[in-house]
Amino acid sequence: MIEEELLEQVAKVLKVPVEAIKNFDTEQAIHNINNNFHDNSIQNQFNPLEKIIEMYEQKIVALYERLLKEKEEKISLMEKINAVNK
């Protein structure tokens, strides 16, 4: 059995009532986690990893487009130089 004073300190740190710790039921906690895991509200939450991947893909596309533009500019410049030299 845990001392009442220590239990109160733990409850204060966890920001829960002492009764929540005293009445904690492992089976009920597992049940709540399992039910909430499949809840749409959790599934629809912001996923930071997906956002990072999306931003990365946008950067790759922007870089690719910039490289293509530079390539086209170089080809155009070379064609002008060749036309002058003929």
C-alpha positions, 0 to 999 in steps of 0.5 A: 500500500502506498502512503497517502502523502506520496499518493497525493504528490503523484496525483498532483504531478499527474494532474489527476484526482487521488481517486483516479489512482486509487480506483485505477482498473487496468482492464478498463484502461486497456478497453478505453485505449483500444476503443479510442485507437480506432475512433475517427477523432484520433485517426483524423488528427494531424500526422506530423510525419505525413506533413513532413513527407508532403513538404519534402515532396513539394521541395523535390518538385520545386527543385526539379522544375528549377533544374529543368528551367535552368537546363532549358535556359542553357540549351537556348543560350547554346543555340544562340551561340551556335547560330552566331558562330555559323 
